[in-house]
C-alpha cells in the first residue's frame, strides 16, 4: 500500500501533488514526511539557519540538522526562510514519474546539531 500523502490549502494543489506545501502566514511547525509514512515535526522557533547549496538544503536547528536532497529547491528555501512551509514530503511521486524540470525531494536525512559548519563555506 502506498503511504505517500500530500497536504495543501487548495483542492487544485491536491490534484497536482507537490513535494512541499505551505501557507501565506508563518507556521509554528515544519512537518517532515518520509517515504515510509513516518513524520517528524520541528519547531520553526529552533531553526537557526537554512542553507541552500545546489541540490542540498540544510536546515540547522538548535538540536539537530536536517539535510534535504533534491532538485529545484530554491522556492522551498524561500518558504523556509519565511517560516511558511508547512510540510516537506520525501519522494512525493516515484522518481520515474517525476519530470526533471519539476521540484523533487529525493531524501530527507537527520543528523546531530552542527552549528559550527555555519562558519564554513558550503562544499
N, C-alpha and C positions, 0 to 999 in steps of 0.2 A: 504494500500500500504506500502510495506517495504521500509523505508527510509535509511536503513543502507548502507554505502558506504565504499569502500576501495580505497586507492591510493598507488601506488608503482612506482618504477623506471622501473621495467621489467614486461613484459607480463606474465612470468612464475609465478611471485608473485601475479599477478592479479587473476590467476586461483586458487591459494592456498591462500585464504583470511586470513589475519593476523590481530591481534589486534593492531599492530603498524607497522609503516614503516619509513624508513629513507634513508639517503644518506651517502656517504663516507665523504663528507665535512661538516663542521659545518653549521648549519642553523641559520637564524635570528629569526625565529618564530617557536613556537610549537603550532600545531593545535589540540585542544581537541574536539573530535567529540562525541556527546552524542547520545544515542539510539534513541531519538525522532527526530533526524535530525539537532538539533541546533549545532553550532560550536562556540568555543571561542578560540581566539588566544592569546598567551602570548609571550612576547619578551624574548628570552634567556638572553639578556642583564640584565634583572631584576631578574634572578634566583640566589638566594643566596646559596642554598644548597639542593640537593636531598638526601633523607634518605630512605633506604630500610630496612624494618623490617618484616620478614615473608611475609605475603600476603598484606602488605601495603607499598606503595611507596608514600612518602610525598614530594611534591615539594614546597619549601619555596621561595616565591617571595617577593620582597620588599613591594608589595601592597596586597598580598593575599597568601593563602595556598591552594594547590590542593592536594587532597587525592585520590589516585588511589587504589582501592581494587581489588584484583585478585589473580592469581596464576602463578608461574614460571615467575617472573618479573625481574630476575637478568639481562637478556640481555637488557631489556628496561632500567634498571637503568644505565647500562654501556653506552648505547647510549645517554641518557640524560646527563650523565657526560661529554661526548664529544660534546654535543650540536648537535648530528647527527640525533636524532629522529625528523621526520617531522610531524607526526601525531600520536595520540593515539585514538583508537576507542573503545567506551564503547559497550559491547555486540555485537561484530562483527558477531557472529552467535548466534543462540538460545543456551541457557545454556544446552539444551538437546542434541544438535548436537556436542557440544564441548567435546573433549576427555579429560580425567583427566590428561593426560601426556602433553597436549598442553598448551601454554600460553593462558590466558583468562583474560579479564578485565570485572569484574562484575559491577563496579560502579566507576564513577568519581564524586567527590564532591568538592565544592568550599567553602572556608571559609576566614575569615579575616586574615591579616598578623599575624604571631605568631612566630617571630624570637626568642623570649625568650625560646621557647621549644627546640631550638637547643642546649641549655646548659644542658638539662636534658637527661638522658638515655631513649631510647625508652622503652615503656611498652609492 
